[in-house]
């Protein structure tokens, strides 16, 4: 075994233990995974280099896990027109905009360990501020797709993970090196990017909703988001009461029409006061996930769990709210 291989093995071993970072739910252990969960876990190890906590946190809800993997794989990892460095720059820009320090750490480190792409800076700025597209229309499915994926993932990571994949007691002088080591590990051992579309069999085919039409130019990206949207809708039907779904849609529409300042947690929580008392915990958690995930705390999760125990309803409610917000963000970006 070479020194480089040994180092990668050590980092992977440490990162497998990082599933203990996940808060509020218990991820399915790798040794106990079955069915869809086992398939996604194996695919992540093979094509991403490891089982990342932002993916594994979805494991109590297998369909949500599969949807997350489809979006991540077909936009960020799969072979396409846009370089991995450019995609990582988009992921970093979106993560900054959503105040997700965990994802900023990971994807900024990725950018620094990849061959440079002259478009990366422009793409990161566009992902944060919008404006005219700094890329051709034919790149939109991949670029907007990465942005939507991370608008989704940032919200889930803010809720279920701490602020960084680096242990909190790690010396500041070692953080950069540790993050670069993580970045080098989170690549498949085989050379080359994975083939597009190979993940789509994890979920049933579904029509592409009109608000995701920006994905239509790349069949694998369109297939991933069509399936993810159907999975999110089904999760919402199971775990998000209809009045809560309506409230989240209305709140997102109001936020889009209002001033650019993001709604604060108090405003998000107050919007749930008009719901029946039994639905307010679900309403508050869904609104915080969609509008202010960076401020959603354990009290909101505990209040929801008091009414709906179990990990699956918690993942399905937050996943639905995060995806609903992410697809709206994508529709805005696609118009520019």
C-alpha positions as CSV (number, residue, x, y, z in Angstrom):
1,X,0.0,0.0,0.0
2,X,1.4,3.4,-1.0
3,X,1.6,6.3,1.5
4,X,-1.1,8.2,-0.4
5,X,-3.4,5.1,-0.4
6,X,-2.8,4.7,3.3
7,X,-3.6,8.3,4.0
8,X,-6.8,8.1,2.0
9,X,-7.8,5.0,3.9
10,X,-7.1,6.7,7.3
11,X,-9.2,9.8,6.3
12,X,-12.0,7.6,5.1
13,X,-12.0,5.6,8.3
14,X,-12.2,8.8,10.3
15,X,-15.0,10.2,8.1
16,X,-17.1,7.1,8.5
17,X,-17.2,7.9,12.2
18,X,-18.4,11.3,11.3
19,X,-22.0,10.0,11.0
20,X,-22.1,10.6,14.7
21,X,-22.1,14.3,13.8
22,X,-25.7,14.0,12.7
23,X,-28.2,15.6,15.1
24,X,-31.9,14.9,15.8
25,X,-32.1,11.6,13.9
26,X,-30.1,8.3,13.9
27,X,-28.7,7.5,10.5
28,X,-28.9,3.9,9.4
29,X,-25.5,2.4,10.1
30,X,-23.7,1.1,7.0
31,X,-23.6,-2.4,8.3
32,X,-27.4,-2.4,8.8
33,X,-28.4,-0.8,5.5
34,X,-30.8,-2.7,3.3
35,X,-32.7,-2.1,0.0
36,X,-32.6,1.5,-1.3
37,X,-30.5,2.7,1.6
38,X,-27.8,0.1,1.0
39,X,-27.8,0.8,-2.8
40,X,-27.3,4.6,-2.2
41,X,-24.7,4.0,0.4
42,X,-22.7,1.8,-1.9
43,X,-23.1,4.2,-4.8
44,X,-21.9,7.1,-2.7
45,X,-18.8,5.2,-1.6
46,X,-18.0,4.2,-5.2
47,X,-18.7,7.5,-6.9
48,X,-18.3,10.2,-4.3
49,X,-15.4,8.5,-2.4
50,X,-17.3,8.1,0.9
51,X,-20.6,8.1,2.6
52,X,-21.0,11.8,3.4
53,X,-23.1,12.9,6.5
54,X,-25.3,15.3,4.4
55,X,-26.4,12.3,2.4
56,X,-26.6,9.8,5.3
57,X,-28.8,12.0,7.4
58,X,-31.7,11.3,5.0
59,X,-31.5,7.5,5.6
60,X,-34.5,7.3,7.9
61,X,-36.6,8.2,4.8
62,X,-35.3,6.0,1.9
63,X,-37.1,7.9,-0.9
64,X,-35.7,11.2,0.4
65,X,-32.3,9.7,0.5
66,X,-32.6,8.4,-3.1
67,X,-33.9,11.8,-4.3
68,X,-31.0,13.6,-2.6
69,X,-28.4,11.3,-4.2
70,X,-30.0,11.6,-7.7
71,X,-29.8,15.4,-7.5
72,X,-26.2,15.4,-6.1
73,X,-24.9,12.8,-8.5
74,X,-26.4,13.9,-11.7
75,X,-25.5,17.6,-11.2
76,X,-22.2,17.7,-9.3
77,X,-20.5,14.3,-10.0
78,X,-21.7,13.0,-13.4
79,X,-19.8,13.7,-16.6
80,X,-21.0,16.8,-18.5
81,X,-20.2,20.1,-20.1
82,X,-19.3,22.0,-17.0
83,X,-16.1,21.4,-15.0
84,X,-16.1,20.0,-11.5
85,X,-14.3,23.1,-10.3
86,X,-17.0,25.4,-11.8
87,X,-19.7,23.3,-10.2
88,X,-17.9,23.4,-6.8
89,X,-17.7,27.2,-7.1
90,X,-21.5,27.3,-7.6
91,X,-22.0,25.1,-4.6
92,X,-19.7,27.4,-2.5
93,X,-21.6,30.5,-3.6
94,X,-25.0,29.1,-2.8
95,X,-23.7,27.8,0.5
96,X,-22.4,31.3,1.5
97,X,-25.8,32.8,0.5
98,X,-27.6,30.3,2.8
99,X,-25.2,30.8,5.7
100,X,-24.2,27.1,5.7
101,X,-20.6,27.1,7.1
102,X,-20.4,23.3,6.8
103,X,-21.0,23.3,3.1
104,X,-18.8,26.4,2.6
105,X,-15.9,24.6,4.3
106,X,-16.2,21.4,2.2
107,X,-16.8,23.0,-1.2
108,X,-14.4,25.9,-0.9
109,X,-11.7,23.3,-0.1
110,X,-12.8,21.3,-3.1
111,X,-12.3,24.3,-5.4
112,X,-8.8,24.7,-4.0
113,X,-7.7,21.1,-4.8
114,X,-9.1,21.0,-8.4
115,X,-7.6,22.2,-11.6
116,X,-8.6,25.9,-11.9
117,X,-11.5,27.1,-14.1
118,X,-11.5,30.7,-15.2
119,X,-15.3,30.8,-14.9
120,X,-15.3,29.7,-11.2
121,X,-15.3,33.2,-9.7
122,X,-18.0,34.5,-12.0
123,X,-20.2,31.5,-11.3
124,X,-19.7,31.8,-7.5
125,X,-20.7,35.4,-7.6
126,X,-23.8,34.7,-9.8
127,X,-24.8,31.9,-7.4
128,X,-24.8,34.4,-4.6
129,X,-26.3,37.5,-6.2
130,X,-28.0,36.4,-9.4
131,X,-28.0,38.7,-12.4
132,X,-27.1,37.9,-16.0
133,X,-25.9,34.3,-16.6
134,X,-22.1,34.0,-16.9
135,X,-22.6,30.8,-18.9
136,X,-24.3,29.6,-22.1
137,X,-27.9,28.4,-22.1
138,X,-26.8,24.8,-22.8
139,X,-24.9,24.7,-19.5
140,X,-28.1,25.8,-17.5
141,X,-29.2,22.3,-16.6
142,X,-25.9,21.5,-14.8
143,X,-25.2,25.0,-13.3
144,X,-28.8,25.7,-12.2
145,X,-29.0,22.1,-11.1
146,X,-26.0,22.4,-8.8
147,X,-27.5,25.6,-7.4
148,X,-30.8,24.0,-6.6
149,X,-29.2,20.9,-5.1
150,X,-27.3,23.1,-2.7
151,X,-30.2,25.3,-1.9
152,X,-31.7,22.0,-0.8
153,X,-28.7,20.5,1.0
154,X,-27.8,23.7,2.8
155,X,-31.1,23.7,4.5
156,X,-30.9,20.1,5.6
157,X,-27.2,20.5,6.7
158,X,-28.0,23.6,8.8
159,X,-30.7,21.6,10.6
160,X,-29.0,18.2,11.1
161,X,-25.2,18.8,11.2
162,X,-22.8,21.1,13.1
163,X,-20.9,24.0,11.5
164,X,-18.0,22.0,10.1
165,X,-16.9,18.5,9.2
166,X,-13.6,19.2,11.0
167,X,-13.8,18.2,14.7
168,X,-14.5,21.3,16.9
169,X,-11.3,20.8,19.0
170,X,-9.0,20.6,15.9
171,X,-6.3,23.3,16.1
172,X,-7.0,26.2,13.7
173,X,-3.6,25.8,12.0
174,X,-4.6,22.3,11.0
175,X,-8.1,23.0,9.7
176,X,-7.1,23.9,6.1
177,X,-5.0,20.8,5.7
178,X,-7.7,18.6,7.1
179,X,-10.3,20.0,4.8
180,X,-8.0,19.6,1.8
181,X,-7.5,15.9,2.8
182,X,-11.3,15.5,3.0
183,X,-11.7,17.1,-0.4
184,X,-9.2,14.7,-2.0
185,X,-10.9,11.7,-0.4
186,X,-14.4,12.8,-1.7
187,X,-13.6,11.7,-5.2
188,X,-14.1,8.3,-6.8
189,X,-11.1,6.0,-6.7
190,X,-11.5,5.3,-10.5
191,X,-10.4,8.1,-12.9
192,X,-13.1,10.1,-14.7
193,X,-16.5,11.3,-13.8
194,X,-19.4,8.9,-13.5
195,X,-21.7,8.3,-16.5
196,X,-24.8,10.4,-16.5
197,X,-28.1,8.8,-15.7
198,X,-26.9,5.6,-14.0
199,X,-28.7,6.5,-10.7
200,X,-32.1,7.1,-12.2
201,X,-33.4,3.6,-11.5
202,X,-33.5,4.3,-7.8
203,X,-36.8,6.1,-8.2
204,X,-39.8,5.7,-10.6
205,X,-39.9,7.9,-13.7
206,X,-42.0,11.0,-13.3
207,X,-43.0,14.0,-15.5
208,X,-40.8,17.1,-15.2
209,X,-42.8,19.9,-13.4
210,X,-43.0,23.2,-15.3
211,X,-41.0,25.1,-12.7
212,X,-38.1,22.7,-13.3
213,X,-38.1,23.1,-17.0
214,X,-34.6,24.6,-16.9
215,X,-33.4,21.0,-16.5
216,X,-34.9,19.8,-19.8
217,X,-31.7,20.2,-21.9
218,X,-29.9,17.3,-20.1
219,X,-32.0,14.1,-19.9
220,X,-30.2,12.8,-16.8
221,X,-30.6,16.1,-14.9
222,X,-34.2,16.3,-15.9
223,X,-34.8,12.7,-14.9
224,X,-33.2,13.3,-11.5
225,X,-35.2,16.4,-10.7
226,X,-38.5,15.0,-12.0
227,X,-38.1,12.0,-9.7
228,X,-36.9,14.1,-6.8
229,X,-39.9,16.3,-7.2
230,X,-42.3,13.3,-7.2
231,X,-40.6,11.9,-4.1
232,X,-40.8,15.3,-2.3
233,X,-44.5,15.6,-3.1
234,X,-45.1,12.1,-1.8
235,X,-43.2,12.9,1.4
236,X,-45.2,16.0,1.8
237,X,-48.5,14.1,1.4
238,X,-47.4,11.7,4.2
239,X,-45.8,14.0,6.7
240,X,-46.7,17.6,6.0
241,X,-50.4,18.6,6.7
242,X,-52.0,20.4,3.8
243,X,-52.5,23.7,5.7
244,X,-48.8,23.7,6.5
245,X,-47.9,23.1,2.8
246,X,-50.1,25.9,1.8
247,X,-48.6,28.2,4.4
248,X,-45.0,27.4,3.3
249,X,-45.9,28.1,-0.4
250,X,-47.5,31.4,0.6
251,X,-44.6,32.5,2.8
252,X,-42.1,31.7,0.0
253,X,-44.1,33.7,-2.4
254,X,-44.3,36.6,0.0
255,X,-40.5,36.4,0.6
256,X,-39.9,36.5,-3.1
257,X,-42.1,39.5,-3.6
258,X,-40.7,41.4,-0.6
259,X,-37.4,43.2,0.1
260,X,-34.2,41.2,-0.5
261,X,-33.4,40.8,3.2
262,X,-34.0,37.2,4.2
263,X,-36.9,36.7,6.7
264,X,-35.7,36.2,10.2
265,X,-36.6,33.2,12.4
266,X,-39.1,35.2,14.5
267,X,-41.0,36.3,11.3
268,X,-40.9,32.7,10.0
269,X,-42.2,31.3,13.3
270,X,-44.9,34.0,13.7
271,X,-46.4,33.0,10.3
272,X,-47.4,29.7,11.9
273,X,-49.5,31.4,14.6
274,X,-52.6,31.3,12.4
275,X,-52.6,27.5,12.2
276,X,-54.6,25.3,14.5
277,X,-52.5,24.7,17.7
278,X,-52.0,21.0,16.8
279,X,-50.3,22.1,13.5
280,X,-48.2,24.9,14.7
281,X,-45.1,22.8,15.6
282,X,-45.1,21.4,12.0
283,X,-45.7,24.8,10.6
284,X,-42.9,26.5,12.5
285,X,-40.4,23.8,11.6
286,X,-41.3,23.8,8.0
287,X,-41.2,27.6,7.8
288,X,-37.8,27.7,9.5
289,X,-36.4,25.1,7.2
290,X,-37.6,26.9,4.1
291,X,-36.8,30.5,5.2
292,X,-34.3,30.5,8.0
293,X,-32.7,27.1,8.4
294,X,-29.5,28.7,9.7
295,X,-31.5,29.7,12.8
296,X,-33.6,26.6,13.3
297,X,-32.8,25.1,16.6
298,X,-33.5,22.0,18.7
299,X,-36.6,23.5,20.3
300,X,-38.4,23.6,17.0
301,X,-37.4,20.0,16.3
302,X,-38.5,18.8,19.8
303,X,-41.9,20.6,19.5
304,X,-42.5,18.8,16.2
305,X,-41.4,15.4,17.6
306,X,-43.8,15.8,20.5
307,X,-46.7,15.6,18.0
308,X,-45.0,13.4,15.4
309,X,-42.5,11.0,16.9
310,X,-40.0,9.1,14.8
311,X,-37.2,10.0,12.4
312,X,-39.0,9.5,9.1
313,X,-41.7,12.2,9.6
314,X,-39.0,14.6,10.7
315,X,-36.8,14.0,7.6
316,X,-39.8,14.0,5.3
317,X,-41.2,17.3,6.6
318,X,-37.9,19.1,6.5
319,X,-36.9,17.5,3.2
320,X,-40.2,18.7,1.6
321,X,-39.8,22.2,3.0
322,X,-36.1,22.4,1.8
323,X,-36.9,21.1,-1.7
324,X,-39.9,23.5,-2.0
325,X,-37.6,26.4,-1.2
326,X,-34.8,25.1,-3.4
327,X,-37.0,24.7,-6.5
328,X,-38.4,28.2,-6.1
329,X,-34.8,29.5,-5.9
330,X,-34.0,27.6,-9.1
331,X,-36.9,29.0,-10.9
332,X,-35.7,32.5,-10.1
333,X,-32.1,31.8,-11.2
334,X,-33.4,30.2,-14.4
335,X,-35.1,33.5,-15.4
336,X,-31.9,35.5,-15.4
